[in-house]
Structure formats: structure tokens, C-alpha cells
Amino acid sequence: MSLSHKALCSLLLVFSPPSATQPVSPPEPDVWTVEAPYPGSTIINARIIGSAAHAEKTSIAILHVACYSSPARPVIALLTHTDELHFKPDIYEGPDARSTGPLSLTTGALPTRTYRVNGYYSAEPSQQHGVLFKLTMPANRQELREWITGDLRGQPIRMTLPSAIPGDAPLTAEFVLPQDNEDLHDVVKPCLNNRKNTPKKPS
């Protein structure tokens, strides 16, 4: 938007007749959304929305948590618009990536954990935010156990990933653990049991 356009908008607001005060709805609380990334997918994600930043740029961030089978393994993914952030993710992209990070993850006042990451561009229909860069990492089971307890409800999750450019700011992302983590528990529960095979009881 040009400066003249901004000024015109400001004048229109100033000289417009006052309107009746409309009630402002409170923002929706942070909640886990459970979904399949693609129709017919056997993988179910639990996701929350947060924000990402790089230098002075900001964008949406999505935190995915999933439980893969054969073998059962939990996976965390961070998705964001790296183009909007002017963050170059090339060194983390694909099987021949030149770097795996690490990505640092801190929940509340708990000790920081580090993860090796790998990324690719993703346009999963369920995410509804266009093409995002998706950084995946094997999840720490203890971390997931901490997330599904009631003790950390409302606590921030902060992620930091170094830039490939010397002296450049890192990519950061922040989320808030919802008050209700039952949906996350349902998604990751099969991966929190260390036994290789856990037979289901007949219903």
C-alpha cells in the first residue's frame, strides 16, 4: 500500500459518520485440531496455530503432531511461509539437505531440547494456508507426555532454527499449549507405549 493510499484511508475514517458500537467477540482459545492431511490418509495429525518470525517479518506457524505406524514413532512438524519471512530454508530441504539444524524447542520453563530436522514444501489440502515449508523431526516421547499433562496448559512452546546465512537472525516460532490436550493425547497415545506391539482388547 502506498503512502497516499494510507492517507486516503485515514481521511475516509476520520470523516465517515460514526456507527453503532459492535460487540467484539473474544478470540478463539487455542485448541488442537485433529485431521487427516489428505483424504483417505491413515495418518492423523493434531495441530495448533501460532506465529513465526524472522528478523522483522512475521507469518503464520502451524505445529503438527502425528503418530506414524510400522514402527510406531511420533513426529513433530513446523510449517510456515518461509517466503513471507525472507528465510532461506534450502539447506534443510530434501534427502540431500546440507544441514539438520538443530532446531531448539522449549516448553515453558522446562529445559530446552534439540531436534534434527528435514524439510520440504507442502501444500496439504487440510492446512488451508497455501504452500508452506514443512520441517519435520522425530518427537521426544517424554516431551509429548509433558504436553498432554495438565501441568503445562497455557504454557508457550518456542522453537528456534538457525539461518544458513552467517550473521542472519534465526527463524523462530511460538505456540501456546491449549487448556484441553485430550485430542493430542488421543493422536499420540499409540506412540507413547514403548512396546513394539500392543494388541487391542476386543470390544
FENKA-V755892 format. One record per backbone hydrogen bond with DSSP energy under -0.5 kcal/mol. CO is the residue of the C=O (numbers start at 1). NH is the residue of the N-H. Records with the same first field share a line. If there is no record, write none. Layout:
CO = NH + NH
This chain:
2 = 6
3 = 7
4 = 8
5 = 9
6 = 10
7 = 11
8 = 12
9 = 13
10 = 14
11 = 15
12 = 16
23 = 25
30 = 179
32 = 34
33 = 47
35 = 45
37 = 126
38 = 41
43 = 37
44 = 67
45 = 35
46 = 65
47 = 33
48 = 63
50 = 61
51 = 174
52 = 59
53 = 172
54 = 57
57 = 54
59 = 52
60 = 81
61 = 50
62 = 64 + 79
63 = 48
64 = 77
65 = 46
66 = 68 + 75
68 = 73
73 = 68
74 = 139
75 = 66
76 = 137
77 = 64
78 = 135
79 = 62
80 = 82 + 133
81 = 85
82 = 86 + 87
83 = 86
87 = 89
89 = 92
90 = 93
91 = 99
92 = 119
94 = 97
100 = 102 + 117
102 = 162
103 = 115
104 = 160
105 = 113
106 = 108 + 158
107 = 110
113 = 105
115 = 102 + 103
118 = 136
119 = 94
120 = 134
122 = 132
124 = 127 + 128
125 = 128
130 = 132
132 = 122 + 134
133 = 80 + 135
134 = 120 + 136
135 = 78
136 = 118
137 = 76
139 = 141
140 = 144
141 = 145
142 = 146
143 = 147
144 = 148
145 = 149
146 = 149
149 = 152
150 = 153
152 = 155
155 = 177
156 = 108 + 158
157 = 175
158 = 106
159 = 173
160 = 104
161 = 171
164 = 166
165 = 168
170 = 55
171 = 161
172 = 53
173 = 159
174 = 51
175 = 157
177 = 154
179 = 181
181 = 185
182 = 186
183 = 187
184 = 188
185 = 189
188 = 191 + 192
189 = 192
192 = 194
197 = 199
